[in-house]
């Protein structure tokens, strides 16, 4: 880097940070860098959380609907007597329908 580029870089840093970078200690620079990274990470996390809350609600609703469907199917299966289930299996395995039996 030539001196002109260095001067431009320092000028940009002064404008961005509001203080001469050369006057800051290494610890201060490191702490500011860490704070900036944390802010960026927090903003990114907030974006992810906003999106995830919507997805979580959709997932919860889908699970609720699926559970209700399973409950209804379970109730329907419980209402059918066992001998009818066996009769249906026999007819389906032999490909006989009650109408063709008569």
C-alpha positions as CSV (number, residue, x, y, z in Angstrom):
1,X,0.0,0.0,0.0
2,X,1.3,3.4,-0.8
3,X,0.8,6.3,1.6
4,X,-2.1,7.7,-0.4
5,X,-4.1,4.5,0.0
6,X,-3.2,4.3,3.7
7,X,-4.4,7.8,4.2
8,X,-7.7,7.1,2.4
9,X,-8.2,3.9,4.5
10,X,-7.6,5.8,7.7
11,X,-9.9,8.6,6.6
12,X,-12.7,6.1,5.9
13,X,-12.2,4.5,9.3
14,X,-12.3,7.8,11.0
15,X,-15.6,8.7,9.2
16,X,-17.1,5.3,9.9
17,X,-16.0,4.9,13.5
18,X,-16.1,8.6,14.5
19,X,-12.6,8.4,16.1
20,X,-9.1,8.2,14.8
21,X,-8.3,4.5,14.7
22,X,-4.6,5.1,15.3
23,X,-5.5,6.6,18.8
24,X,-7.3,3.5,20.0
25,X,-5.6,0.8,22.0
26,X,-5.5,-2.8,20.7
27,X,-7.9,-3.9,23.5
28,X,-10.4,-1.2,22.5
29,X,-10.2,-2.2,18.9
30,X,-10.7,-5.9,19.7
31,X,-13.6,-5.1,22.0
32,X,-15.3,-2.9,19.4
33,X,-14.8,-5.6,16.8
34,X,-16.3,-8.2,19.1
35,X,-19.3,-6.0,19.9
36,X,-19.9,-5.4,16.1
37,X,-19.7,-9.1,15.4
38,X,-22.2,-9.8,18.3
39,X,-24.6,-7.2,16.9
40,X,-24.4,-8.8,13.4
41,X,-24.9,-12.2,14.9
42,X,-27.9,-11.0,17.0
43,X,-29.5,-9.4,13.9
44,X,-29.1,-12.6,12.0
45,X,-30.5,-14.6,14.8
46,X,-33.6,-12.3,15.0
47,X,-34.2,-12.9,11.3
48,X,-34.0,-16.6,11.8
49,X,-36.3,-16.5,14.8
50,X,-38.9,-14.5,13.0
51,X,-39.0,-17.0,10.2
52,X,-38.8,-20.0,12.6
53,X,-41.8,-18.8,14.7
54,X,-44.0,-18.9,11.6
55,X,-42.6,-22.3,10.6
56,X,-43.1,-23.5,14.2
57,X,-46.8,-22.5,14.1
58,X,-47.3,-24.2,10.8
59,X,-45.6,-27.3,12.1
60,X,-47.7,-27.3,15.3
61,X,-50.9,-26.9,13.3
62,X,-49.9,-29.8,11.0
63,X,-49.2,-32.0,13.9
64,X,-52.5,-31.1,15.5
65,X,-54.4,-32.0,12.3
66,X,-52.5,-35.2,11.9
67,X,-53.2,-36.2,15.5
68,X,-56.9,-35.5,15.0
69,X,-57.0,-37.6,11.8
70,X,-55.2,-40.5,13.6
71,X,-57.7,-40.2,16.5
72,X,-60.6,-40.4,14.1
73,X,-59.1,-43.4,12.3
74,X,-58.4,-45.1,15.6
75,X,-62.0,-44.5,16.7
76,X,-63.4,-45.9,13.4
77,X,-61.3,-49.0,13.7
78,X,-62.5,-49.6,17.3
79,X,-66.1,-49.3,16.3
80,X,-65.8,-52.1,13.7
81,X,-66.4,-55.5,15.3
82,X,-63.6,-58.0,15.0
83,X,-65.5,-60.6,13.0
84,X,-66.2,-58.0,10.3
85,X,-62.5,-57.2,10.1
86,X,-61.7,-60.9,9.7
87,X,-64.5,-61.3,7.1
88,X,-63.1,-58.4,5.1
89,X,-59.6,-60.0,5.2
90,X,-61.0,-63.3,4.0
91,X,-62.9,-61.8,1.1
92,X,-60.0,-59.6,0.1
93,X,-57.5,-62.5,0.2
94,X,-59.8,-64.8,-2.0
95,X,-61.1,-61.9,-4.1
96,X,-64.6,-62.9,-3.3
97,X,-67.2,-60.2,-2.9
98,X,-70.4,-60.8,-0.8
99,X,-72.4,-60.2,-4.0
100,X,-70.6,-63.0,-6.0
101,X,-71.0,-65.4,-3.1
102,X,-74.8,-65.5,-3.4
